[in-house]
């Protein structure tokens, strides 16, 4: 498929200015549109490779994977497809382009990163007992735990197979990096399970930030680093782009956690105060719990019991009153600033860096 | 470690004769000793690499993996270690040697195969709710399902990382082959779950044999094929050694299933009639069910209800009366004969083939 896909669609339009650290303000339609264009171009480039990999699975596993990616309904009939935003493959391709490489050469690597992401989603949903993903019932609720575990295992293997069979000189380093990243993702998920099992006063902000970096930042960083490896970049540039993705990933997680409390249900597709209803120890919550304020103490009390009538609103006010919301937004801006520093180190020319910048701003500015 | 380990211990002693198809007779002490020597030499060569990989995991995951391999107790104190027989790594090294390669060059690949095997054990035990492995409580019973799933995921990643970082020219092909094998292992485990959920009259022998080939044969074949790839062998030889391992793996599974019914509890460490007690659809059982004999019909009746007093003995007699035991032993001999045919195709010199032959005979002749 690589010879027929017009990769010029992946190219960011010239931006003509540096966006700097203005991250969390109002949505700027033009920029969001540009990121949306990059994302849909990445989807267009990577989907055929991704789909071919999934179609190569034996029937039993294929069915589960096709359902998970939104390409089939549970009964095996074709579905319109809702395989997510393709942020990670878009980062791979944008990183290649930013460093002067040919994004077409990295389509398989981008698909491998997306397969890996989806392997972790399948397993995390089993562990977290999450019943909904991309507005549909999760695979384990439809096929059972074993099938979801096996489909995830197979996607991890497919990702590595794709890189092992890629003759590109960047492939072995990418495979090693992706495998190391999987270990970090597993450690992050483990830390998440441990933190969720603890009492509200037994969780530190440093632990939660480290968990979020491993669980979310690591794969965004890895996607960028793999793109750099495919562009033939040196070690310093690869590491800087890893840092860019990691920091942007943490900013993304912080904003995601803010949305989990204050997001508009009409836009998020989740109930209001969704994270509070399950007493999730998200970053704004843990910041509030650690604040030493009366509101933090009130929140700890509310988190220590089954939520009753009006408790969710009380919790949201307590997190805000304790400074958890402000902290999360400021900390997201700080992480985004660090991300931009890493990006400037890897790609000094702002015009070349535009695609990566647009993607990072897209994921941190979204409101749902 | 590779420069200090004496790999000459891996060498089979000259055999001076071809063993032919005499597979399932009485144990020949001299040969078993030779196989035991090969296995313990493989353990000695591969363990440091394996242990280093596991030690490289982040603390939370390391603890689970060290427990699983028998290197630590559940409380984290050191244990004597009982990491299994190392059949798969021994096959990798024996295949390299049989084809005139340097086994030392394939120690990492052998460790990667063993990591992959252990990843599937961790996950299979979760799915099958198996509570005992190598005479110890399984990881999920000690650490919970999530931890066992995550440790398994991390071991799969470690295996691929090890091959991706191996500069040996055979490594990329080995990585691709191992990843493809994981998909087959997952499909085999899926088929196993499906077959176990069906009624005793809804399972065909062909389905069960295909499942056993995917679940057991595939990785033994892959181990041999990876050894061949590391020895620089051509496609035909690689495929013949894959076939050798696959057929020997099926012979192994058939004998394992016979032991699951008629094995001596004092030697197996499992209760008598262990597979019958859980009404497992093992190969002798399915052969009996499909036999069209009165004993087969009796067995179907016994498998359709909770086992009562004396039922396990009745089941064992029914399987035997229906010809299930004889069929399994003859079929194992047939598979072993096919294995030897593949081996002769890959390694025409019987002396060179001796190590692989001794391993295949060891796994099919064992009585526990």
Contacts between the chains, C-beta under 8 A, distances in Angstrom:
chain1	res1	chain2	res2	distance
A	57	B	183	6.3
A	57	B	187	7.8
A	58	B	183	7.0
A	58	B	184	7.5
A	58	B	187	4.0
A	58	B	190	7.9
A	60	B	187	6.0
A	60	B	190	4.6
A	60	B	191	6.9
A	60	B	194	7.3
A	61	B	183	7.1
A	61	B	186	5.9
A	61	B	187	5.8
A	61	B	190	6.2
A	119	B	153	7.8
A	123	B	149	5.9
A	123	B	150	7.7
A	123	B	153	6.4
A	126	B	149	7.1
A	127	B	145	7.4
A	127	B	146	4.2
A	127	B	149	6.5
A	127	B	150	7.8
A	145	B	127	7.4
A	146	B	127	4.2
A	146	B	189	7.8
A	146	B	190	7.6
A	146	B	193	5.3
A	147	B	190	6.8
A	147	B	193	7.9
A	149	B	123	5.9
A	149	B	126	7.1
A	149	B	127	6.5
A	149	B	149	6.3
A	150	B	123	7.7
A	150	B	127	7.8
A	150	B	186	4.5
A	150	B	189	6.0
A	150	B	190	5.2
A	151	B	186	7.8
A	152	B	153	7.7
A	153	B	119	7.8
A	153	B	123	6.4
A	153	B	152	7.7
A	153	B	153	7.6
A	153	B	156	6.8
A	153	B	182	6.6
A	153	B	186	5.1
A	154	B	182	7.0
A	154	B	183	5.0
A	154	B	186	4.6
A	154	B	187	7.8
A	156	B	153	6.8
A	156	B	156	5.7
A	156	B	157	7.1
A	156	B	182	7.8
A	157	B	156	7.1
A	157	B	179	4.4
A	157	B	180	7.5
A	157	B	182	3.7
A	157	B	183	5.2
A	157	B	186	7.4
A	158	B	179	7.1
A	158	B	183	6.8
A	160	B	160	4.3
A	160	B	164	7.9
A	160	B	175	6.5
A	160	B	179	4.6
A	161	B	175	7.7
A	161	B	176	5.4
A	161	B	179	3.5
A	161	B	180	5.8
A	161	B	183	7.7
A	163	B	164	7.5
A	164	B	160	7.8
A	164	B	163	7.5
A	164	B	164	7.5
A	164	B	172	5.3
A	164	B	173	7.8
A	164	B	175	3.7
A	164	B	176	3.9
A	164	B	179	6.1
A	165	B	172	7.7
A	165	B	176	4.9
A	171	B	172	7.9
A	172	B	164	5.3
A	172	B	165	7.7
A	172	B	171	7.9
A	172	B	172	6.9
A	173	B	164	7.8
A	175	B	160	6.5
A	175	B	161	7.7
A	175	B	164	3.7
A	175	B	175	6.9
A	176	B	161	5.4
A	176	B	164	3.9
A	176	B	165	4.9
A	179	B	157	4.4
A	179	B	158	7.1
A	179	B	160	4.6
A	179	B	161	3.6
A	179	B	164	6.1
A	180	B	157	7.5
A	180	B	161	5.9
A	182	B	153	6.6
A	182	B	154	7.0
A	182	B	156	7.8
A	182	B	157	3.7
A	183	B	57	6.3
A	183	B	58	7.0
A	183	B	61	7.2
A	183	B	154	5.0
A	183	B	157	5.2
A	183	B	158	6.8
A	183	B	161	7.7
A	184	B	58	7.5
A	186	B	61	5.9
A	186	B	150	4.5
A	186	B	151	7.8
A	186	B	153	5.1
A	186	B	154	4.6
A	186	B	157	7.4
A	187	B	57	7.8
A	187	B	58	4.0
A	187	B	60	6.0
A	187	B	61	5.8
A	187	B	154	7.8
A	189	B	146	7.8
A	189	B	150	6.0
A	190	B	58	7.9
A	190	B	60	4.6
A	190	B	61	6.2
A	190	B	146	7.5
A	190	B	147	6.8
A	190	B	150	5.2
A	191	B	60	6.8
A	193	B	146	5.3
A	193	B	147	7.8
A	194	B	60	7.3
